[in-house]
Amino acid sequence: MISSFSTALSGLEADSGAINVIGNDLANLNTTGYKASEIEFSALMSQELGVAGNGNQVGIGVSPVTAFSNYTQGTLETTGGATDAAIQGNGFFVVQGPNNQTDYTRDGSFQINSSGELVTAAGDAVQGWSATAGGVVNTNGAIGGISVPLGATVPANATTSMSLAVNLNSTDTGGTFSAPIQVFDSLGQSHTLTATYTNTGTNTWSYALTIPTADLTAGGSTTVASGTLTFDANGNLTSPAASADPQVVQISGLADGASDLSINWNLYNPTTGSSNITQLAESSGLGSSTQNGFAAGQISNVTLQNGGLLVANYTNGQTVTVGQLAVASIANPDTLTAVGNNYLQASTATSTPAIGTANSGARGQIVAGSIETSTVDIAQEFTNLLTFERSYQANSRVITVSDQLLQDTVGLIQG
């Protein structure tokens, strides 16, 4: 009879522990990347009542509950945050914790701090690989913190290549058409060049490329290129021939003191070989213009891309890769130990993490602009809560009955 007290008490302790686990799950219902717990009960070893055979074994209760995180995939919620990230599939983000220890997390609520470091919501450095000045990332090296060069300037790049996709109206006898294109010099100053096409006969046009007088020192020539274009009966450019392309445009004596410009004007597409200029029976017009120069620029914002690339966007329209996030694959994640701040640490039972880039080596994909929600199912948690509450009541009833029986037995002895 005495054993019934300890048996029921073990049930009370187990149910109480299970309710504590459920309480923790419900408290983390909205915690980013949180994984709901699985609860396990196990019977204590049995004692035999002096006679061999399983039928004479009496259990002596239940062990304290064990709980472990179930690493199922949580729902990805789009936030639109520039540096938010979630892992779709296996793996963890790697973090340098408060005491320089290596921690792991599924919480990708990242931000750039005042020092330009990519950090977690708790302010700890997210680990990965920083890019070189040219935007090259070496993922074969050791991981470390990722820094963004806040305040850095991308120097100007002078234009060396340009093209104009133009149609000239074949029915516009004696007509003219002008198309502008903006280019940049070595100081990042923009200059608007104007290509003027004039019909001089059947399937024949002259062209002149000019620059404003104000952009040149005194006495400079405003016409920087000129020539003749001829077309076949299908409106395709035949002269200059593709073999003679590109046309080299030389611009010297810039008023701002920049270096002279030498620009390849591509009348043909360098990749396909097709002409950028046509002569068809429709209105003359500019389809598109391209050039490879740009002004100097500063970082305007930093964004994470799918796959974990961290990219700096500059005011001049340029983008430069500044880093790559690391992902750790852990074969037995249920052995990780929670240490707060949504961080996990490896225990002695944890297998060695395999660190690499997303979507490689069994590691999941990084989805930018999203976070992973908690896997806690509130309906299931409440169902379990009611079950453990009933179990607790049943075990308390056993104690009450055992106590009454003990009192009755004592009464018999006294009687």
C-alpha positions as CSV (number, residue, x, y, z in Angstrom):
1,M,0.0,0.0,0.0
2,I,2.9,2.3,0.8
3,S,4.2,1.9,-2.8
4,S,0.9,3.2,-4.2
5,F,1.8,6.6,-2.7
6,S,5.2,6.8,-4.4
7,T,3.7,5.4,-7.6
8,A,1.0,8.0,-7.7
9,L,3.4,10.7,-6.6
10,S,5.7,9.9,-9.6
11,G,2.6,10.3,-11.8
12,L,1.9,13.7,-10.3
13,E,5.5,14.8,-10.9
14,A,5.5,13.5,-14.5
15,D,2.2,15.2,-15.3
16,S,3.4,18.4,-13.6
17,G,6.6,18.3,-15.8
18,A,4.6,17.7,-18.9
19,I,2.3,20.7,-18.1
20,N,5.4,22.8,-17.6
21,V,6.6,21.8,-21.1
22,I,3.3,22.7,-22.6
23,G,3.3,26.0,-20.8
24,N,6.7,26.7,-22.3
25,D,5.5,25.8,-25.8
26,L,2.4,28.0,-25.5
27,A,4.6,30.9,-24.2
28,N,6.7,30.6,-27.4
29,L,3.7,30.4,-29.7
30,N,4.9,33.5,-31.5
31,T,8.7,33.0,-31.1
32,T,10.4,33.1,-34.5
33,G,11.9,29.7,-35.4
34,Y,10.8,28.0,-32.2
35,K,10.3,24.2,-32.4
36,A,7.5,22.6,-30.4
37,S,8.5,20.0,-27.8
38,E,7.8,16.3,-27.9
39,I,7.1,14.7,-24.5
40,E,8.0,11.2,-23.5
41,F,6.9,9.1,-20.5
42,S,8.7,5.9,-19.5
43,A,7.8,3.4,-16.8
44,L,10.1,2.8,-13.9
45,M,11.6,-0.7,-13.4
46,S,9.1,-3.2,-11.9
47,Q,9.5,-5.2,-8.7
48,E,8.6,-8.9,-8.4
49,L,6.4,-10.2,-5.6
50,G,8.4,-13.3,-4.9
51,V,7.0,-15.5,-7.7
52,A,8.5,-15.9,-11.1
53,G,6.5,-14.8,-14.2
54,N,5.6,-11.5,-15.7
55,G,2.1,-11.7,-14.2
56,N,3.5,-11.0,-10.8
57,Q,5.4,-7.8,-11.7
58,V,4.0,-4.6,-10.2
59,G,5.1,-1.3,-11.6
60,I,6.5,1.3,-9.3
61,G,5.5,4.4,-11.3
62,V,6.8,6.6,-14.1
63,S,10.1,8.3,-14.7
64,P,10.2,12.1,-14.9
65,V,9.2,13.2,-18.4
66,T,11.8,13.9,-21.0
67,A,11.2,16.6,-23.6
68,F,13.0,17.3,-26.9
69,S,12.4,19.7,-29.7
70,N,10.8,18.3,-32.9
71,Y,12.7,19.9,-35.8
72,T,9.9,20.0,-38.3
73,Q,9.7,22.7,-40.9
74,G,7.8,25.8,-39.7
75,T,5.7,28.0,-42.0
76,L,7.6,30.8,-43.8
77,E,6.1,34.2,-43.3
78,T,6.9,37.0,-45.7
79,T,8.1,40.1,-43.9
80,G,9.7,42.1,-46.6
81,G,12.5,43.0,-44.2
82,A,15.7,43.8,-46.2
83,T,17.8,41.5,-44.0
84,D,15.3,38.9,-42.8
85,A,16.0,35.3,-43.7
86,A,14.5,31.9,-43.2
87,I,15.8,28.4,-43.9
88,Q,13.6,26.2,-46.0
89,G,14.8,22.7,-45.1
90,N,17.6,21.4,-42.9
91,G,20.1,23.6,-41.1
92,F,20.8,26.5,-38.8
93,F,22.2,30.0,-39.0
94,V,25.5,30.2,-37.2
95,V,26.0,33.0,-34.5
96,Q,28.9,34.1,-32.4
97,G,27.2,34.2,-28.9
98,P,27.8,36.6,-26.0
99,N,30.8,34.7,-24.7
100,N,32.3,34.1,-28.2
101,Q,30.9,30.6,-28.2
102,T,29.3,29.2,-31.4
103,D,25.5,29.2,-31.3
104,Y,22.9,28.0,-33.8
105,T,19.5,29.4,-34.5
106,R,16.6,29.2,-36.9
107,D,15.6,32.8,-36.2
108,G,16.7,34.9,-39.2
109,S,15.5,38.3,-37.8
110,F,18.8,40.0,-38.8
111,Q,19.8,43.6,-39.0
112,I,22.8,45.8,-39.7
113,N,24.1,47.6,-36.6
114,S,25.8,51.0,-36.4
115,S,29.2,49.4,-37.1
116,G,28.0,47.8,-40.3
117,E,27.9,44.2,-38.9
118,L,25.1,41.8,-39.7
119,V,23.7,40.8,-36.3
120,T,20.8,38.9,-34.7
121,A,17.9,40.6,-32.9
122,A,20.0,40.2,-29.7
123,G,22.9,42.0,-31.3
124,D,25.3,39.0,-31.8
125,A,27.3,38.6,-35.0
126,V,25.9,36.4,-37.7
127,Q,28.6,34.2,-39.2
128,G,29.5,33.7,-42.8
129,W,32.1,34.9,-45.3
130,S,32.9,38.5,-46.2
131,A,33.5,39.4,-49.8
132,T,36.7,41.1,-51.1
133,A,36.6,44.6,-52.4
134,G,35.6,43.2,-55.8
135,G,32.6,41.4,-54.5
136,V,34.1,37.9,-54.6
137,V,33.3,35.5,-51.8
138,N,35.6,32.6,-50.9
139,T,33.4,30.1,-49.1
140,N,36.4,27.7,-48.7
141,G,37.8,29.8,-45.9
142,A,36.9,30.0,-42.2
143,I,33.6,31.7,-41.3
144,G,33.5,34.9,-39.3
145,G,31.4,38.0,-38.9
146,I,30.0,39.8,-42.0
147,S,30.7,43.5,-42.2
148,V,29.2,46.0,-44.6
149,P,31.5,49.0,-45.6
150,L,29.0,51.7,-44.5
151,G,30.1,55.0,-45.9
152,A,32.2,53.4,-48.6
153,T,32.1,54.9,-52.1
154,V,32.0,53.1,-55.4
155,P,34.4,55.2,-57.6
156,A,33.1,56.5,-60.9
157,N,33.5,54.3,-64.0
158,A,34.1,56.0,-67.4
159,T,31.9,54.8,-70.3
160,T,33.8,52.5,-72.7
161,S,30.9,50.9,-74.5
162,M,27.4,52.1,-75.6
163,S,24.6,51.2,-78.0
164,L,21.4,52.7,-79.4
165,A,18.5,50.5,-80.6
166,V,16.9,52.6,-83.2
167,N,14.4,52.3,-86.1
168,L,14.6,54.8,-88.9
169,N,11.4,55.4,-90.9
170,S,12.0,54.1,-94.5
171,T,9.2,56.4,-95.8
172,D,10.6,59.6,-94.2
173,T,12.4,61.0,-97.3
174,G,14.8,63.8,-96.3
175,G,13.7,63.4,-92.6
176,T,15.8,63.5,-89.5
177,F,15.6,61.7,-86.1
178,S,17.6,62.4,-83.0
179,A,18.2,60.0,-80.0
180,P,20.1,61.0,-76.8
181,I,22.3,58.8,-74.6
182,Q,24.0,59.7,-71.3
183,V,27.6,58.7,-70.8
184,F,30.0,59.2,-67.9
185,D,33.6,60.4,-67.8
186,S,36.4,59.3,-65.4
187,L,35.3,61.8,-62.7
188,G,31.7,60.5,-62.8
189,Q,30.3,63.5,-64.6
190,S,27.5,62.7,-67.0
191,H,27.4,64.0,-70.6
192,T,24.5,63.7,-72.9
193,L,25.5,62.7,-76.4
194,T,22.9,63.1,-79.3
195,A,22.9,60.9,-82.3
196,T,21.2,62.6,-85.3
197,Y,20.2,60.6,-88.3
198,T,19.3,62.3,-91.6
199,N,17.8,60.5,-94.6
200,T,20.0,61.2,-97.7
201,G,18.4,58.9,-100.2
202,T,16.8,55.5,-100.7
203,N,18.1,53.1,-97.9
204,T,20.7,55.7,-97.0
205,W,21.1,57.8,-93.9
206,S,23.9,60.0,-92.5
207,Y,24.6,60.2,-88.8
208,A,26.4,62.6,-86.5
209,L,27.1,62.1,-82.8
210,T,27.5,65.4,-80.9
211,I,28.2,66.6,-77.4
212,P,27.1,70.0,-75.9
213,T,29.6,72.9,-76.3
214,A,29.4,73.6,-72.6
215,D,31.0,70.1,-71.9
216,L,34.1,71.0,-73.8
217,T,37.0,73.4,-73.3
218,A,37.1,76.4,-75.7
219,G,37.6,75.3,-79.3
220,G,36.6,71.7,-78.8
221,S,34.7,70.0,-81.6
222,T,31.1,69.2,-80.7
223,T,30.8,66.5,-83.4
224,V,32.6,63.4,-82.0
225,A,31.6,60.9,-84.7
226,S,29.9,60.9,-88.1
227,G,29.3,58.6,-91.1
228,T,26.8,57.0,-93.4
229,L,24.4,54.1,-92.9
230,T,23.0,51.9,-95.7
231,F,20.3,49.3,-95.5
232,D,19.1,46.4,-97.6
233,A,15.6,45.9,-99.0
234,N,14.6,44.2,-95.7
235,G,15.6,47.1,-93.6
236,N,18.8,45.5,-92.2
237,L,22.0,47.5,-91.8
238,T,24.6,46.5,-94.4
239,S,27.2,49.3,-94.0
240,P,29.1,49.8,-91.8
241,A,29.5,46.0,-91.9
242,A,29.4,43.9,-88.8
243,S,33.0,43.1,-89.3
244,A,33.9,46.8,-89.0
245,D,32.0,47.2,-85.7
246,P,32.2,48.9,-83.2
247,Q,32.6,52.5,-84.2
248,V,35.1,54.2,-82.0
249,V,34.0,57.5,-80.5
250,Q,36.9,59.8,-79.3
251,I,36.0,62.7,-77.0
252,S,38.8,65.0,-75.8
253,G,39.1,68.3,-74.0
254,L,36.4,67.8,-71.5
255,A,35.7,71.0,-69.5
256,D,35.7,69.3,-66.1
257,G,39.3,68.1,-66.6
258,A,38.4,64.4,-66.8
259,S,40.4,62.0,-69.0
260,D,39.6,61.8,-72.6
261,L,36.8,59.3,-73.5
262,S,37.2,56.4,-75.9
263,I,33.8,54.7,-76.4
264,N,33.0,51.7,-78.6
265,W,29.6,52.5,-80.2
266,N,28.1,49.1,-81.1
267,L,25.9,49.3,-84.2
268,Y,25.5,45.5,-83.9
269,N,24.8,43.3,-81.0
270,P,28.1,41.8,-79.9
271,T,26.4,38.5,-78.8
272,T,23.9,37.8,-81.6
273,G,25.5,39.8,-84.4
274,S,22.2,41.4,-85.3
275,S,22.0,45.1,-86.1
276,N,20.9,47.6,-83.4
277,I,19.7,49.9,-86.2
278,T,16.8,49.0,-88.6
279,Q,15.0,50.9,-91.4
280,L,11.4,49.9,-91.5
281,A,8.2,51.5,-92.6
282,E,7.2,52.7,-89.1
283,S,7.8,55.8,-87.1
284,S,11.4,56.5,-86.2
285,G,12.0,55.8,-82.6
286,L,14.5,54.8,-79.9
287,G,13.9,51.3,-78.5
288,S,16.6,51.3,-75.8
289,S,20.0,52.6,-75.0
290,T,22.8,51.0,-72.9
291,Q,26.2,52.1,-71.7
292,N,28.6,50.8,-69.0
293,G,29.6,53.9,-67.2
294,F,28.4,55.3,-63.9
295,A,29.0,58.1,-61.4
296,A,30.5,57.6,-58.0
297,G,28.0,56.3,-55.4
298,Q,27.4,55.5,-51.7
299,I,25.6,52.6,-50.1
300,S,21.9,53.4,-50.0
301,N,20.7,50.1,-48.4
302,V,21.8,46.5,-47.9
303,T,19.6,43.5,-48.8
304,L,19.8,39.7,-48.4
305,Q,19.2,37.6,-51.5
306,N,17.8,34.1,-51.8
307,G,20.6,31.8,-51.1
308,G,22.2,34.0,-48.4
309,L,24.1,36.6,-50.4
310,L,24.3,40.0,-48.7
311,V,24.3,42.7,-51.3
312,A,25.0,46.4,-51.0
313,N,23.0,48.7,-53.2
314,Y,24.6,52.1,-54.2
315,T,23.1,55.4,-55.1
316,N,24.5,55.1,-58.6
317,G,22.5,52.0,-59.3
318,Q,25.4,49.6,-58.8
319,T,25.1,46.5,-56.6
320,V,28.1,44.8,-54.9
321,T,28.2,41.5,-53.0
322,V,29.5,42.1,-49.5
323,G,29.1,38.6,-47.9
324,Q,27.5,35.2,-47.8
325,L,25.6,33.6,-44.9
326,A,26.8,30.2,-43.5
327,V,24.4,27.4,-42.8
328,A,25.2,24.5,-40.4
329,S,23.8,21.1,-41.0
330,I,23.5,19.0,-37.8
331,A,22.6,15.3,-38.1
332,N,21.0,15.0,-34.6
333,P,19.6,18.5,-33.8
334,D,17.4,17.1,-30.9
335,T,20.6,17.0,-28.9
336,L,21.1,20.8,-29.0
337,T,20.7,22.7,-25.8
338,A,18.6,25.9,-25.7
339,V,20.6,28.8,-24.1
340,G,18.1,31.7,-24.6
341,N,17.8,34.4,-27.3
342,N,16.5,31.7,-29.6
343,Y,20.0,30.2,-29.6
344,L,21.1,26.6,-29.4
345,Q,24.4,25.1,-28.4
346,A,26.0,21.8,-29.2
347,S,26.0,19.3,-26.4
348,T,28.5,16.4,-25.9
349,A,26.0,14.2,-27.8
350,T,25.8,16.5,-30.8
351,S,27.4,15.4,-34.0
352,T,30.0,17.8,-35.6
353,P,28.1,20.5,-37.6
354,A,28.8,20.6,-41.3
355,I,29.1,24.3,-42.2
356,G,28.7,25.5,-45.8
357,T,26.5,27.5,-48.1
358,A,22.7,27.2,-48.4
359,N,21.2,24.5,-50.7
360,S,24.3,22.4,-50.7
361,G,25.4,19.2,-48.8
362,A,21.9,18.5,-47.4
363,R,21.6,22.1,-46.2
364,G,18.3,23.9,-46.9
365,Q,17.7,27.0,-48.9
366,I,17.8,30.5,-47.5
367,V,14.7,32.4,-48.4
368,A,15.2,36.2,-48.2
369,G,12.6,38.6,-46.8
370,S,10.9,35.9,-44.7
371,I,11.1,34.4,-41.2
372,E,10.1,30.9,-40.0
373,T,7.2,30.9,-37.6
374,S,6.9,28.7,-34.5
375,T,5.8,25.1,-35.0
376,V,3.6,25.2,-31.9
377,D,0.1,23.9,-32.7
378,I,-2.2,25.6,-30.2
379,A,-5.1,23.1,-30.7
380,Q,-2.8,20.1,-30.1
381,E,-1.2,21.8,-27.0
382,F,-4.6,22.4,-25.4
383,T,-5.6,18.8,-26.1
384,N,-2.5,17.6,-24.4
385,L,-3.0,20.0,-21.6
386,L,-6.4,18.6,-20.8
387,T,-5.0,15.0,-21.0
388,F,-2.3,15.7,-18.5
389,E,-4.7,17.6,-16.3
390,R,-7.0,14.5,-16.2
391,S,-4.0,12.3,-15.5
392,Y,-2.9,14.6,-12.6
393,Q,-6.4,14.4,-11.1
394,A,-6.4,10.6,-11.5
395,N,-3.0,10.2,-9.7
396,S,-4.2,12.6,-6.9
397,R,-7.2,10.4,-6.5
398,V,-5.0,7.3,-6.1
399,I,-3.2,9.1,-3.2
400,T,-6.6,10.0,-1.6
401,V,-7.8,6.4,-1.8
402,S,-4.5,5.0,-0.6
403,D,-4.6,7.4,2.4
404,Q,-8.2,6.3,3.2
405,L,-7.2,2.7,3.0
406,L,-4.2,3.3,5.3
407,Q,-6.5,5.0,7.8
408,D,-8.9,2.1,7.7
409,T,-6.1,-0.3,8.3
410,V,-4.8,1.7,11.3
411,G,-8.4,1.7,12.6
412,L,-8.6,-2.1,12.4
413,I,-5.4,-2.4,14.5
414,Q,-6.6,0.1,17.1
415,G,-10.0,-1.7,17.2
